[in-house]
Each structure stands twice: as C-alpha cells, then as structure tokens.
Amino acid sequence: MAKVLLILVSLFYYRYCEHKSEIKRLREDCRLMDKANENNFKIKNVDDYYGLMNSEVGLFEQIGSSCCYHINPNFGKGLVERINLRNGVDINICTMELTKDMDIVCQMEEICFEIFYCAEGQITYGNYQKAIEKTIKANECDCWLNDNTQSWMNYPGKLPWKIISINYQEQFINSFQELGSTPGDVEAVRSILARCSQGSDCYCHSPDMEMAFYQIMNCSQQGVGRLLYLESKAAEIFSLFIHNESVLYKQKNYKIYLSQEDRVKLDLAKKIIVNNMQEPLGIAELARQIELNTYKLKVGFKEMWGTTVFGYLRDMRMEKARFLLSGARKSVIEAAQEVGYSNPSHFTSAFRKKYGINPNEYAKANRGTFFLSAKRSGIENNIYTKPVNPVNL
C-alpha cells in the first residue's frame, strides 16, 4: 500500500512540475511577443519614418540639419543618407551594423512603392495581414508596396549590411501623364504594383538594374550634377522594373520547357530549401547552387510543384512547426526558432494565416496527436518533407 501511495504521489508531483513548466513557457512566449511589438508605429509617409527613427526609436541621430544620420552608438554603428529628388522620389543609402536584432513594424498611410538592392549582408521583411515574409541577400533586388497595411522589417544584429532603396510616392506615378501617357498606361503601371503587393514573385533582379544601383553607390558627382544623375538612375530603375514585369509576367503564363536534367535540379532545389529552413538561401544563391538561371528556377519550380519557392519554404516551415508544437512538445518560441523565425510575432501570424489558429492554442489541443499520426504514416523523422493533413483543424 505504501508503495502504491508513493507511486501516486510521485506521479502527481511529476504532473505538477510538468504543468508548472508549461505555464512558465507560455508566459515567456507572451513576454517575448509583447517585446517584439514594442517598436510598432503608424505613420503618414517616409518623412514621418525618419522623424520616428530619429526621435522616438532613437536609432538614427541626425547630423545637423542635413539628411544624413549616424547610427546611435547604443544600437551599433553606421550611416544613413536620404536624398530627396523631384516628383516624390527619394533614395536611401543605409550602411550599418547593429549590436542586436531590431524589428520595426510600421503602417504607412500614404501609398509608396519601393525598389531596393542589398549590396552587403541580408534583410528580412514582410507583412502581417498578408502573411508574407521574404529575405534578400547580397547582390539581390526586390520591391515592396506600402499600402496602409502593417509591414515589418528585421534589422539584423552583429552583421554588417548595406541597402540602397528608392521610394516612389503617388506623386511620381501621377507625373506620368505629364509625359503624354494615357490613363490606360498609368492604370497598367498601378496593376503591376498591386500585383507585387500580394507577395507575387517580382522580376526585379536583372544585370541592368544591378548596374544602375552600383552606379548610384559609386556616383562621384557633387551638388546639382549629383542630384540630376541620381534622379535619372531612379527613373531608369523604375523603367527597367516595369519592362521586366510586363514582359516576364506574360511569359510565365506559358509553360516553360523543362528537360529531365532541369527537373532533377528543381527537385534538388526542394531539398536545399528544406535543409536551410533556419537560414534560407536567396533566389540568386539557390539558382547558383542548382545551376539554373533565376527565371527558370522561379517559373519551373511553380510549374513542377504548384507553388513559388518562398511559398514552399513557408509551407514546409509551418508543417514542421506543427510537429514540433504537438509531437515534440516544443514551446512556440522554440518551434519558431527551429523553423527559422527570429521573431515569434511573425511566426504566430504565419501559423494563424496557414491553419486559422494561434500556435499556442494548437499546441494545447494537439499535444501528442501529431506525433502518433506521423509515427503511423512512417514519417516521424521526415515530417517536413512529406506534408500530411492538419490534425483537428
């Protein structure tokens, strides 16, 4: 009888400790999520953004009355230059190295289209409402439409990085009519920008665009001459972007020819994506590793697998996260980190968008369930390479 009593007491104590540990982990998850939302702002335009970073966040320190900013030594080191041009265009050249990661969440009231080039390091950015997350690395371009929805950017810590971004405000788009463009031409441009705002693959990267960004970085002119030169490069980059999107978007509606060798390479791309979930490769680097050009990688991947490269990465991350939360009994923070999310808020948003439930709630309702399902189907150790149907969703 004493032995039975001892076993019952031990079992009760074990369950109590387990429950206490679970509560502690949930509190830690909530604390970190709240912390991640500290730098969350609603702003009107790009001017507000710089004012915010200078006064409230304290990351930028304005140099006199100029449009140049030092990085506050408390955060790291670096320099940011903002170059205001005509017709609602400005160029921003950011070179910095922060002591730790920083996330900024902004909702910009005025519509603003941005094309940017990563010259060094990498950046990750996305949108909460659209559950979009992207990463670009050195020598890659991308675009973004600020359309009064909640967007975020991760400034990486302990990693030197350099970004050149060009903001095109509504005034710039409206100025096309002064060039003799018809209303139909302007609407065609707007439809391209709207398509990009949905997270579709954009064809930003081309040798011509990369060269134009390189020329911006290395412009040796001064005064008015420099401003006119940079203005011409900003217009050139936008022109190349519209051309690439117009031509290649039409092409991707046609099936691309894929040889057996191409298909083997695209199959390899899937494996590389899964094996690099925590630190995903950019499109250019992935294309280089499988020895295909970026166009064939993007279009061929979608034709073979029915989703984009980033869409597949997101699906595999979520599939593995479900297993970690239920079968492996990981906390939300641990699961987020293991599938490559440094910010738990971004992970929670993506998980909820995919499955319609918060990861904390899913974990409580499915502890052990997914593990049994995975074990029966023989994919316990390969859960993220062969998706199964969601459990209890």
Buried (B, 14 or more C-beta within 10 A) or exposed (E): EEEEEEEEEEEEEEEEEEEEEBEEBBEBBEEBBEEBBEBBBEBEBBEBBBBBBBEEBEBBBBEEEEBBBBBBEEBBBBBBBBBEBEBBBBBBBBBBBBEEBBBBBBBBEBBBBBBBBBBBBBBBBBBBEBBBBBBBBBBBBBBBBBBEBBBBBBBBBEBBBBBBBBBBBBEBBEBBEEEEBEEEEBEEBBEBBEBBBEBEBBBBBBEEBBBBBBBBEEBEEEEEEEBEBBBEBBBBBBEBBBEBBEEBBEEBEEEBEBEEEBEEBBEBBBEBBBEBBEEBBBBBBBBBBBEBEBBBBBBBBBBBBEEBBBBBBBBBBBBBBBBBBBBBBBBBBBBBBBBBBBBBBBBBBBBBBBBEBBBBEBBEEBBEBBBEBBEEEEBBEEBBBEBBEBBEE
